[in-house]
């Protein structure tokens, strides 16, 4: 397949960072203030967190493109329909952006955190990169903000850091937790009890911290063991610090 036409507009995948506009990169800020088209993901009927981060940055005459997820947690991840529905959604979203690019328009697609770190933009990137000019602007990740919020370094010396998904089976979580020095666990939500059990089984429960809304106005930081039985919100990360070699 031939490469993208140089006369096409560029699709920019721009990371917004963990949620505080002050932590956005200078390049991201510049692109957004100049953008004539800005796209973002959101749940149906919601403003969307990425859009809220943008605040008053955008031009008054900007064209906003809200890409609304057809499903989030309504269907289990194991259900074949989940991938089928989302795949069609990403194909449709990519087609909308491709049409703008082919019309000579640049489009900035914003992502919470970093676009290439478990972000929805990745699914657009793989569908667009061979037919459109696509550029990615990296950003501070939510996990960086989370471990910074604890006031302690996440790794020392030769510590091994593992990033785990709470959606994984409990036995797999226990295996990774046992073999790693420092841990970040994401996608907590309804998986909280499974994660608690895995940390207990691996002997790391008392060392775990729960950070909610890292770097945002609503930020809370507490030991997981003191967090009670509440179901944590979407913007939650569990951190277990390493304790490796140091001078």
N, C-alpha and C positions, 0 to 999 in steps of 0.2 A: 504494500500500500504506500502510496506517495505521502510525503509529509504535508502538514497543514499549509494552506495558502497564506503567504506573507501579508496579503491584503486583508485577511480576516482580523476581527477583533480578538483580544486576548481574554480568556477566562482566568481570573485570578482566584486562587484558593487562599484566603487570608485568615490566619489564626488571630483570635481576639485575646488570647490569654485566659487566665483563670476566672475572670469576671469583673475585675476592677479596671476601668478604662485607663487608669494611670499606669497599668502594667502592659498596655498594648505597645507594640513596637512603633518606632517612628515611621517606618515604611508603611505599616498597616494604617496608621493614622492618616498619612499623606494620601494613600490610595483611596481611602474611604471619603475623605473630604473632597476629592476631585471626581469621584465616581458619578456617572449618570445612571447606571443600573447596579443595584445591589440586591443579591439573593440570599435567603437564609431559610433554614429549616425551622419548623415549629409543629406542635401538636395542633390538630384541627380546632379552630375557635380560640386559640391562645395567641397572645402577642409573640411569645417565643423569647427565651432568655437571651439568645444572640442578639435579637433586635433591641432588647432593653439595654444591653451593654452599649449599644451605639449611641443612645441618648440623642443629643442635639448635634452630633458630628456631621450628619449627612446634609447635602445641599437641599434647599427647599424644593427644587424641581426634580429631585431624584425619582427614578422609577423603581419601586420596590417589588420584588418577586418573592412571594411567600410560598415555600414548598412544604405542603402539609402532609405529614406522615399518615398513610392510610390505616396503619396499625402501630401500636407500641407494645402494650402488654396484654392486649385482649386475647391473643392467640399464643399458646406456648411455643417457645423456640423450636421444640422438637416436631411441631406440626408442619408437614410439607407446605401447607398453604402460606405459612409465614414468609418463607423465602420467595415463593411465587409472587405474593402480593407486593413485597418490598422490591423485588427485581423489576416488576412492571413500573412501579413508582419511580425508581431510579432511571429507568429507560426513558420515561416520559419527561422527567426533570432534565436529563441530559439533552434531550431533543430540543427543549425550550431554550436552553443555553446555547446549543449549537446553532440554532436559527439566528439568535442575536449575533453570534460570532460571525456567521456567514454574511450577515448584513453589515458587517464592519463595526459592530458595537463591542466595546469592552464591558465585561461584567465582573463585579467583585462578589464572590461567594464567601460569606463569612462563616467561621466555625468557632465554637467555644474551644478553648485550649489550643492545641496544635492540630492542623488539618490532617497530618499523617499519623496521629496517635489515637486510634480507635474512633476516628471521626467519620461522620456520614459523607464528608466531601470525598473520601477515598473512593466511594462507589461511583461518584461522578467522574473523578479523575481517570479511572480505568476505562470508562466509556467515551471519554473525550480526547484523551492524550494523542491519539493517532489521527484525529480529524480536525482538531482545533489547536491553536497556540494556547498552552496552559502553563501558568506560572504559580508556584506555591510559596507563600510567605510563612515561615515557621513562627512559633510563639512559645511563651512560657506555658508549661503544662499545669493542669490542676493539681497534680500530685506534687509538683515543686512548691506550689503555694501551700499545700497541706503540711508537708514536713517542715517548711519554714515556720508555719503557724505554731508548731509545737515548741519552737525555741531550742531545738536540738538537731545536730547534724544527722542525716539519715545514714550515711556510710562513713566508715573509718578505714584507713589502710587498705587491706585486701578484701574487705567485706563484699559479698555477692548480694546484689539487689535483685529481687524478683518482683514483677508486677503481675498480680493475679486477678482473675475475674471471679466475682462472687457467684456467677452463674455456673461455674465448674462443679462437677460432682464432689461431694465431701471428701471422699478418699483421695482424689487428685489434689485437693487443697491441702490436706494433711501432708501428703508426700512433698509438695513444693515448699510448704512452710517449714517442714523438718530439715530440708536440705539447704535452705537459704539463711543468710545472716540478717539481712534487712528486707522488709516487706512493704509493699503497697498493695492494698486490696481495693478494687473498684467494683462498680455495679453492685452495690450492696442491697438497698431497698428491701424487697421481700425475701432476700437471701440471708438476712442478718442472723437468724438462728443457726442456719447451717454453717455460717462463717464462725460464729461463736464456738460451736461444737468442734470445728476443725482446729481452731486456735487452742482450745482446751486440750484436745487429744495430742497436739504437737508440743504442749507445754509452753505456749507463748501468749496465752490469754492475758495474763497480768501485765505484760509488757506492751500491750496494744493500746493505741490512741485512736479516738474517733474525732475526725475533723469534719464539720458540716459547713458548707458554703465558704470554703477557703478563699480568703482575700476579698470577700464581699462584706457588705454592711452587716449581714446576719450571721457572720462567722461565729462558730462555737468550737472550743477545743476541750476535750475531756478524756480521761481514761475510759476505755471501752467498758471496763468492769464497773464503772460508776454511772454509765449512761442509762441504766434502767432497761425496761423491756419495750420501749417505744420503737416503732418502725422508722428507720432513718429515711430522710428525704433523698431525692435523686442526687443532689449535690453533696454526697458524703464519701469520704475516703478513710480507710483504716490504715494506720501507719505503725510499723514495728521497727524501731531503730536498730542499726547494727552496733556492734561494740568491739570492733576489730583493733588491729595494730595502730598504735600512735606513739609519737616520741615521748 
